[in-house]
């Protein structure tokens, strides 16, 4: 559907809100010398697409060290005492899905807060997944600036932008696409938040509260809410994820080493 001019302005505002959640993450990370290499790598790879068949040669450095989901998995997230069932699609988004399932298994999301909820002037997203939101002492203005810190490397884990064009054999990495994706932003879609750098997603994710086709090809969708969307629809800013558990398909997660 073609957007009228006022609606277009609304789109710019709400998409900007989505980007900001990850933008501060990248800025904060750039202050630490230990993560400067990862940031530099992201900026270098953001202009070049990479197919999954190229990952054996590490076309995007560190890609082979990321978890992958080979197939499907089911995650049940409990919010306000009610379950949300998410079908995670590792067939079309193996790295993005693998990262999410791995973080679920590590308990990264348990106790974390939904720091951004945008329903006005029209339904947009519910965003969460910042690990530092578990700490009630963290100021509200810092929520949405954090990502998953690997306890082994002490660095923040970033994953490349991963979008599989519809009908393609493999995803494209490190670049937005203009062709229709295999996984789109329909109502209930689950996708990764990131900064303006394509390869800057870490742990923050969002639920699409409506069909958001204008985001297709720009953000990595990796799953869909199959049950409990009414629970998602009632989430308020500040609500916590009580628990997130992999209930099916855990054996499809492949971790390095």
C-alpha positions in Angstrom: 0.0 0.0 0.0 1.4 3.4 -0.9 2.1 5.7 2.0 0.8 9.2 2.0 3.3 11.9 2.9 2.3 12.3 6.6 2.4 8.5 7.0 5.9 8.5 5.5 7.1 10.9 8.2 5.6 8.6 10.8 7.5 5.7 9.3 10.8 7.7 9.5 10.2 8.5 13.1 9.4 4.9 14.2 12.2 3.3 12.2 14.5 5.9 13.7 13.4 4.7 17.2 14.2 1.1 16.3 17.7 2.1 15.0 18.5 4.1 18.1 18.2 1.1 20.3 21.3 -0.4 18.8 23.1 2.7 17.8 24.1 3.6 21.4 25.3 0.0 21.7 27.8 0.5 18.9 28.9 3.9 20.3 29.5 2.5 23.7 31.4 -0.4 22.3 33.7 2.0 20.3 34.9 3.5 23.6 36.5 0.2 24.5 39.7 -0.8 22.7 38.8 -4.4 23.1 35.9 -4.1 20.7 37.3 -1.6 18.3 38.3 -4.3 15.9 34.8 -5.7 15.7 33.4 -2.3 15.0 35.9 -1.7 12.3 35.2 -5.0 10.8 31.5 -4.2 10.7 32.0 -0.9 8.8 34.3 -2.6 6.3 31.9 -5.4 5.6 28.7 -3.4 5.5 29.2 -2.5 1.8 29.8 -6.1 0.6 27.4 -8.9 0.5 28.5 -12.4 1.4 26.8 -15.7 0.7 26.8 -18.5 3.2 29.0 -20.6 0.9 31.8 -18.1 1.3 31.8 -18.2 5.1 34.3 -21.1 5.2 36.9 -18.5 4.1 35.8 -16.1 6.8 34.7 -13.4 4.3 33.1 -11.7 7.4 35.7 -12.2 10.2 34.5 -14.3 13.1 31.5 -15.7 11.2 32.6 -19.3 11.6 32.8 -18.8 15.4 29.1 -18.0 15.7 26.4 -20.5 16.7 24.1 -21.7 14.0 20.7 -23.3 14.0 20.4 -26.0 11.4 16.6 -26.3 11.1 13.8 -25.2 13.4 13.5 -24.6 17.1 10.7 -23.6 19.5 11.2 -21.0 22.2 8.6 -20.3 24.9 9.0 -16.9 26.5 7.0 -16.1 29.6 5.9 -12.5 30.2 3.5 -11.4 32.9 2.8 -15.1 33.7 1.7 -15.9 30.2 3.6 -17.9 27.5 4.6 -16.6 24.1 5.6 -19.4 21.6 8.2 -18.4 19.0 9.1 -20.6 16.1 12.7 -19.9 15.3 13.7 -20.4 11.6 17.3 -21.7 11.2 16.6 -22.8 7.7 16.3 -19.3 6.3 18.3 -17.4 9.0 20.8 -19.9 10.5 23.2 -17.5 12.2 20.5 -15.0 13.5 18.4 -17.9 14.7 21.4 -19.7 16.2 22.5 -16.6 18.1 19.0 -16.2 19.6 18.6 -19.8 20.6 22.1 -19.8 22.1 21.4 -16.7 24.2 18.1 -18.3 25.3 19.9 -21.4 26.5 22.5 -19.2 28.3 19.7 -17.5 30.2 20.6 -14.1 28.8 17.0 -13.0 28.4 15.7 -14.2 31.7 14.8 -11.2 33.8 15.5 -8.7 31.1 13.2 -5.7 30.4 11.3 -4.7 27.3 12.7 -1.2 27.2 10.9 0.1 24.1 7.2 -0.2 23.2 5.9 1.8 20.3 2.1 1.6 19.6 1.4 5.2 18.8 0.6 6.8 16.4 0.3 3.3 15.0 1.4 -0.2 16.2 5.1 -0.8 15.5 7.3 -2.9 17.8 8.0 -4.2 21.3 11.8 -4.3 21.7 13.9 -6.0 24.4 16.9 -8.1 24.9 19.4 -5.7 26.5 21.2 -7.8 29.2 22.0 -4.8 31.3 18.3 -4.2 31.8 18.4 -7.0 34.4 20.1 -4.7 36.8 17.5 -2.3 38.4 20.4 0.1 39.1 21.1 0.8 35.4 19.6 4.2 34.5 16.6 4.1 32.2 18.4 6.2 29.6 21.0 3.5 29.2 18.5 0.7 28.5 18.7 -0.3 24.8 22.5 0.4 24.6 23.7 -3.1 25.7 24.5 -6.4 24.0 25.7 -9.8 25.0 29.2 -9.9 26.4 30.9 -13.2 25.8 32.4 -14.2 29.1 35.3 -16.0 27.4 36.5 -13.1 25.2 35.1 -10.3 27.3 33.9 -8.7 24.0 30.4 -8.0 22.8 29.2 -10.6 20.3 28.0 -9.1 17.1 26.3 -11.0 14.3 26.2 -10.0 10.6 23.0 -8.8 9.0 21.5 -12.0 7.4 18.7 -11.8 4.9 17.7 -14.6 2.5 16.0 -13.4 -0.7 12.8 -15.3 -1.5 13.6 -18.3 -3.7 17.4 -18.0 -3.1 19.4 -21.0 -2.0 21.4 -19.0 0.6 21.2 -15.9 2.7 23.1 -12.7 1.9 25.3 -11.3 4.7 26.4 -7.9 5.6 24.1 -5.9 3.3 20.5 -4.8 3.0 18.6 -6.2 0.0 15.9 -4.8 -2.3 14.4 -8.0 -3.4 11.6 -9.6 -1.3 13.0 -11.7 1.6 12.0 -15.2 2.5 11.2 -14.1 6.0 9.2 -10.9 6.1 7.9 -8.5 8.7 4.3 -9.8 9.1 2.5 -9.2 12.4 4.1 -11.4 15.0 7.5 -11.6 13.3 10.6 -11.6 15.5 13.7 -9.8 14.3 17.0 -8.4 15.4 17.5 -4.7 16.3 20.7 -3.2 15.2 22.5 0.2 14.7 23.0 1.9 11.4 25.9 -0.5 10.8 24.5 -3.7 9.2 26.7 -6.1 11.2 25.9 -4.6 14.7 23.1 -6.8 16.0 23.9 -8.6 19.3 21.1 -9.6 21.6 18.4 -7.0 21.2 15.3 -8.2 19.3 11.8 -7.0 18.6 8.3 -8.3 18.0 6.4 -6.7 15.0 3.0 -5.5 16.3 1.7 -5.1 12.7 2.7 -5.9 9.2 5.8 -3.8 8.6 6.7 -4.4 5.1 8.8 -1.3 4.8 11.4 -3.0 7.1 11.8 -6.0 4.8 15.3 -6.3 3.5 16.7 -4.0 6.1 16.5 -6.0 9.3 16.9 -9.7 9.9 13.7 -11.6 10.7 14.4 -15.0 12.3 11.1 -16.3 13.6 7.5 -15.8 14.3 5.1 -15.8 17.2 2.8 -18.8 16.7 0.9 -18.7 20.0 0.5 -15.9 22.5 0.5 -12.8 20.3 -2.2 -11.4 22.6 0.4 -11.5 25.3 2.8 -9.6 23.1 0.1 -7.1 22.4 -0.3 -6.3 26.1 3.4 -5.8 26.9 4.2 -2.5 28.4 7.5 -0.7 28.6 9.3 -2.0 31.7 7.7 -5.5 31.7 10.2 -8.3 32.2 10.9 -11.6 30.5 10.4 -14.0 33.4 11.9 -16.9 31.5 12.8 -18.0 28.0 13.3 -21.7 27.3 14.0 -23.9 24.2 11.2 -26.5 24.2 11.9 -28.1 20.9 14.8 -28.3 18.4 17.7 -27.7 20.8 19.6 -30.4 19.1 19.6 -28.3 15.9 21.8 -25.7 17.6 25.5 -26.1 16.5 28.1 -24.2 18.5 31.8 -23.8 17.5 34.2 -26.2 19.1 
